[in-house]
Amino acid sequence: MASEKIVTLRLDGGLTVKLDKLARATRRSRSFLAAEAIRDYVALNSWQIDEIHKGLEEAERGEFATESEVKRVAKKWARRAR
């Protein structure tokens, strides 16, 4: 595929052994598993950074939760923790 690029990375021996074991168990290649892991990592961290930026934009507009809203949510989670 023309859009694919080769990336080389170094893994410690223990991780390589675990990756090989997982590759055999799932009948997938190291490359497939590494690409899947990187894809998931990038998606998660991109989402998190986008949410942080949205939060900062809301804060710059002065859009904060009221004290009563914060207390209500804290009370809800405190009940669930019991």
C-alpha positions in Angstrom: 0.0 0.0 0.0 1.4 3.4 -1.0 0.2 5.2 2.1 2.0 2.8 4.5 5.4 3.8 6.0 7.9 1.6 7.7 8.8 2.6 11.2 11.6 0.9 13.2 11.5 0.9 17.0 13.5 -0.7 19.8 11.8 -2.8 22.5 13.4 -4.3 25.5 13.8 -8.1 25.5 11.0 -8.8 27.9 8.5 -6.8 25.9 9.6 -8.5 22.7 9.0 -11.9 24.3 5.5 -10.9 25.4 4.8 -9.4 22.0 5.9 -12.6 20.3 3.7 -14.7 22.7 0.7 -12.5 22.0 1.3 -12.6 18.2 1.3 -16.4 18.3 -1.8 -16.6 20.5 -3.7 -14.2 18.3 -2.2 -15.5 15.0 -1.2 -11.9 14.1 2.2 -10.5 13.2 4.3 -8.3 15.5 3.8 -5.6 13.0 0.0 -5.9 13.1 0.0 -5.8 16.9 2.4 -2.9 17.1 0.4 -0.9 14.6 -2.8 -1.6 16.4 -1.3 -0.5 19.7 0.1 2.7 18.2 -3.3 3.4 16.5 -5.1 3.0 19.9 -2.5 5.1 21.7 -2.7 7.9 19.2 -6.5 7.9 19.2 -6.7 8.0 23.0 -4.2 10.7 23.4 -5.5 12.8 20.5 -9.0 12.6 22.2 -7.5 13.6 25.5 -5.7 16.6 24.1 -8.8 17.7 22.2 -10.8 17.5 25.4 -8.2 19.5 27.3 -8.3 22.2 24.6 -12.1 22.3 24.7 -11.9 22.7 28.5 -9.4 25.5 28.2 -11.6 27.3 25.7 -14.6 27.0 28.0 -12.6 28.3 30.9 -11.4 31.3 28.8 -15.1 32.0 28.1 -15.8 31.8 31.8 -17.9 28.7 31.5 -17.3 27.1 34.9 -19.5 24.8 37.0 -21.3 26.5 39.9 -20.4 25.5 43.4 -23.8 23.7 43.8 -23.2 21.7 40.6 -19.8 20.6 41.9 -21.2 19.6 45.3 -24.0 17.7 43.6 -21.6 15.7 41.5 -19.2 15.1 44.4 -22.1 13.9 46.6 -23.3 11.5 43.8 -19.8 10.0 43.5 -19.3 9.8 47.3 -22.6 7.7 47.5 -21.4 5.4 44.7 -18.0 4.8 46.5 -19.7 3.5 49.6 
